[in-house]
Amino acid sequence: MNDAVLRILALLGDVVLVPVRPLTKKPIGTGWQRRTRDSMKDRAYLGSFAGKNIGVLLGKASGGLCTIDIDQDTDVEPFLVRNPRLRDSMRTKRIRGCNIWFFVDGECPLSTRLPFGEWRADGNQTVIYGRAIDKAKGETEPTEYKFLNEVPPIRMRFSEIVFPKGCFERNAATTHLPPVRLNTTSCIATSLDTCIPASLHNNAGYVLANITAKRKALDSLTDNHPNLIRLYSEFIEPRYQAQAHGRNGFIVESVPFLYRAVAARFVLELVGCFYDCNHALFNNTREQHMKEAEAMLKFVAKTYTESLSADERKIYEALPEREREAFRICRDLALLEQPDKARDTFCMSFNQLGDRLGVFPPEAQRIMWQLESYGLIRMLEKGTRRTPGIKAKAGTYQWLLQPQQEGLQHHE
């Protein structure tokens, strides 16, 4: 075997390699998809790699090895922010974008195109060594395949990967995934994507420990941040249900929402409490959970500013921190389209804004008055206090700064 083959097998282990025509991505000959690991014991086959590019046969033939081919450099970091575990896996690149390599535990979809690249699995291959040139893309010189992260691929379930919304929806490959089998005598079908064994549920000590852990987490949040327990009850518990293998998905969905709903300094507190309440379902440590949440928060803060129009951005960046957070909350509520409210309007009491920002109601009132004096909002109907037999009513406002660029993820 040549040095390149040895180097690849040292990283990937017991996989099937495929000889590829020099300067191309095309495997040599026919029937390469049917190659097995027995081929890697054939001296003549191994000798055929001399002077060739080298590809890796993906999917079940190579123990579940798959790759995600990302076409453009600009799409790589957003995907890794959604999937921080994949930063520690093998990555390769030729000119632009990259291929992320990992072993899938269990079933996964068939190969398919993605909005930002390609999902490669059974019946596909990815070139890992050699040089290539794509004249159709205007390339004039061959370029080498190289390692961005030369480490063995990690192992993970397909359900743990967080793809942008819309991926796989138009492809029948998703039907390749078998239905989840649940032991309905021992767990609720809607609560877990992988059922916890019945023996665990029959262990009273285990169940009691989980109940106690959640109560302790909520009590701690109440003691340290009394206003946050109300936010947790309003924004976390009704919207997100803990699932095995769904911890990272929760981070990806909740952090952008919370950044538009509460003060930024509360986002990590709420996400951390969710972990503490449901840690029995998660394999990762709290430290890893918070590290991923912090990375996601930094990414969301950057992309939120970039999503604003040029004029909105100037105004947003000119505001002090508390007023900037109120800007996010009010703007997002105003732009949320609902059948029972007028366009660009929203309801907010000073108590509600105070909870979201972590300030007393008089300070929240001052902030709203300040936004009104800037010309960002206008009061349409004054709120009323609660009196015996009559509920309090939040004030109604109109957002006056018309956005020139849509596309924000609104909260309810």
N, C-alpha and C positions, 0 to 999 in steps of 0.2 A: 504494500500500500504506500502511496505517496504521502508526503508530509501534510498536505491539505486535508486528505481524507482522515488521517489520524487526528488532526487538530479538531475537525468537525465531530468525529465520533467521541472524542474526549469530552466535548461539551454536551452533546445530545444523547449519548449513550446508545442504546439498542434501537436504532432507526434505520430506515431504508433510504439510501442515496440514489440519485438518478443522474447519469451523464447528460450534459446539456451542450448543444452545439456552441463552439467558441463564438464570442461576441454577440450571442443571442440569449433569449430566455426559453428557447424551444428544446425540449428533451429529444434525445436521439432515438430514432426507431419508433416502433409501435408496441403497445402492450406494457408500457412502463407503469401505468396505473395499477397493473396486476402484480407488480413485483412484491416480494415478501422479504422477511428478514433472512430467509434461507439464501437469498441472492447475495447477501453480504458475506457469506461463507465461500462463495465461488471465486477462486483466484483469477479466472479469466475475466469475470465481471468486474472485479476490483481493478484489474489492469486496464479496463476500458476508460478509466477516468483520466489517464495521462493526457495532458494537453487540452483538457476539456473544462468547461464550466461545470459546476456541481450544484445540483438541486437536491432538495429533501422532499421525499414523498410524504404527504401529510395525512392526518386522520388516523384511523384505526391501524393502518399498516405500520405506523411508527409509534404505536402506543398512545395515541390521542394527541400527538403534537399538531398544533394549529398555529396559524399566523394571522394577524390583522395587518393588512397592507394599507397604510395611510399615504395618500398621494402627495399632499402638500405639507411643507414645513409648518405652516401656520395652524394646521389642524392637530399637530402632535401634542403640544402642551395642553390644550383644552381636554384632550382625551385622557392624558395622564393625570390631570387634576381630578377627573371623574373616577379614575382607576389608579390610585396611588400605588397599589401593590405591584402593578405592572412596571413601575420604574425599576424594580429590582430584578426584572426578567431580562432575557437576552433581546437585544435590538440590533438590527442590521440596516444598512442604507447603501444606495448607489449614488443618485444625484439629489433627489428631493424626497421629503417625507421620511418614512421608515417602515420596516416590518417589525412587529412585536411578536416574539415567539413564546409559547407556553404550552404546557400539557393540560388537556382538559380531562378532569375526572368525571366519568359518566357520559351521558349523551350530549350531543350538540347539533346545531343545524348543518345542513349541507352548504357547500361553497356558494357564495352569492355576492353580488355587487352591493356596496354600501354608498350612501350619499357622499362620503369622504374617501372612499377607497374600496376595499374588498375584504370579505371574510373568506379565508381559505381553510378547507378541511378535507374530508374524504374526496379522493379522485383529483386532487390538485397538488401542485408542488410549488415551492418557493426557492429561487436561486440564492445560494449562500456564499458561493465562491466563484471568482473569475472576473471577467470584464465584459461589458456589453455596450452597444451603441444603438440608439433608437432614432434613425434618420427621420421617421415620421414626426417626431417631436422637435426636429431642428437640431439634433445633436450632430456635431462634426467630428468628435473624438471619442474613442472608447473610454469608459470610466470603470473603476474597480468597485466591486462590492466590498464593504468594510463593516467592521463591528463598531457600534456605538456603545454597547455594553456587552463585553465578552464574558458572560457568565452563563451557567446552565439555566435553561428555562424553568420557571416556577410551575407548580401544579395548582390548579384551581377549578372550581365548577363553572360551567358556562353561565349559570344563573347569577354568579357573583360579578360578572362583567357589566358595567353600566354603559350602554350605548345611547347616543342621542335619540330623541324621540323620532319615530318613523322608520328606524332601521328594522329590516326583516318583515315589515308589515305587508309589503307587496309581493313577498316571495313565499311560495308554498313550502319552502324548506322548513319553516317553523313547525309544520305538521309532523316533521320527522322526530320532534321531541316527544317522548312518551308521556302520557298523562301521569301526574303525580298520584301515587297510591297512598292513601291515608288510612290509618287505623282509627276509624270513627268512634270506636269504643273508648279511645284513650286520648283523643285530642279533637279540637274544633277544626273543621275542614278549612275555614277561611283564615285561620290564624297562622298557619305554618306552611311553608312550601316544602319542607321535609319534616315528616312527623318524628317527634321524639318517641323513642321506644316506650311501649306501654309499661314496662317494668319501672321506668323512672317515674311515671305518673302514679304508679301504685305505691311509691315510696313517700309516705306522709312527711317524713323529715325533709325530703327534697322540696316538696311543694311548699311546706311551711317556711323553709329558708328563702324561697323566691318571693313569697308574699311579704315576709319580714324585710327583705332587702329593698323591695319597692317602697314600702312604708317608710323605711329609714331614709331613703333617698329623697322622698317628698317632704319628710319632716325637716331634713337638713336644708332643703331649698327654702322651706317656709321660715326657718330660723335665720338663715343668712340673708335671704332676699325676699321679704314678705310679698312684694309686688310681683315677683317672678312666678310664684305658685299660681297666681291668677292667669298670668300669660301662658304658663304651661298647660293649664286646664283648658284655655281657650284656643291656643294655637297648635299644640302638640298632640294631646291625647285624642281629640276628635278627628284629626287629619291623618295621623300616621300610626300604623299598627306594626309592632315589632315582628320580624320574620327571621327565621334561621336563614343565613346567607343573604340577608337583605340589609345588613347594617350600613354598608357603603352606599347602597341605593338611597337609604334614608338621608344620609349626609348630602348627597347630590341634589335631592329634592327639597330638603328642609332649609338648608343654608341660604339659597337664593330667596326663598319665600320670607324667612325670618329677617333677612337684611332689609327688606322693604316693609316689614311690619313692626319692628322694635329697634331700639338703640343697638348699634353694632356690638357694644360691649356685653350685651345680654345673649347674643346668639350662641356663643360657646357654652355659656352656663346652661341654657336650655337643651342644647344638643348633648352636653355631658350628663344632664339629669336623665335624658332618655336612655342613655347607655346604662346608668346606674339602676334604673328601674327594670331593665330587661336584659341585664348582662348574662343571664343563664342561657340565652339563645345565641350568644355571640362567641366566636372562637378567638377573636383578636382581643388584645389587652386594651384597657381604658387609655393608656398612653398612646397606643397606635390610633385609636378612635379619635382622640383629641388632636393628634398631629394631622390626621387627614382632614378633620373639620377646620382646623386653622388654615391649612393650605387652600381649602375650598373657599373660605371666607376672604382670603387675600385675592383670590382669582375673581370672586364675585364683585368685590369692591372696585377692582380695576375695570371689569367689563361693564359694570353699571354706569360708570362715568362715560365710558366709550359709547354706550348706547344712547346717550343724550345728544340732541342736536347741538351745534356749535354755540348757539345763543343760550340754550338751557345749561350747557356745561359751564359757561362763564358765570352765570348766576349761581349755580350750585356750588362752584368752587369758591365764590366770594363770600358765602355764608359761613358764620361760625359753626362749630360742630353740632350743637344742639339744634340749631335752626336747620342745618343740613339734614339731620335725621328726621326732623318734622317734615321737611321738603319731600323726602322719599316716601314717608308714610302717607301724607296727604295726596301727593301726586298719584301714587299707585291706586289709592282708593277712588280718586276722581276718575281715572282712566279705565277703571274696571267696568266693563259693560254688563249691566243687569237690567232685566225687563221692567223692574219696579222702581227704577230711579232715572232721573233725567241725566243726560250726558254731561260729563265734567263736574258732577256734584258728588258730595259725600257727607256723611254724618259723623260727628266726632264730639264727644263731651270732653271737658277739661280733665275729668277723672280718668277717662280712657287714655287720653294722650299722656297724662302724667304717669300712668302705669307703664306704658310703652317706652317712655323716655327715662323713667326712673326719677321723676321729679314730683314735687307736690303740685296739686291742682292750680294754685295761684301762679306758680312758675309756668305751667303748661298754658294757662290763660295768657300770660305775658308773651309767650312764644307765638301763639296764634295771633294775637294783636300785632306782633311785629311782622309776621308774614302778610297780614292784611295791609299794614302800612306800606310794605314794599310793593303792593299791587299783585302779589302772587295769588291771594284768595280773597273772596268776598263773602260776608255772612248773608245768607238768604233768610234764615229763620233762627231766632235766638232759642237756645235750649232752656229748659225749665228744671228746677230742682224737684226732688221727690218730696211730696207732702202726704199726709195720712190719706190712704185710699187712692192716691194718684202716683203712677210711676214717673220717674224722671225721664226727660226727653233730651236727647243729644241735639246740639245745634247743627244746622244744615249750612254747608258752604259750597261755593263754586270755585273751581280751579281756573284761574284767568290766563295762565301762561300756556298758550296752545303749542303742543309738541309738533316738531317738524319731522320727527322720526319715530315710528312706532316699533313695537317688537318687544316691549318689556313683559316680563312674567309678573302678572298682577296677583295680589293676594285678596282673599275674601274676608 
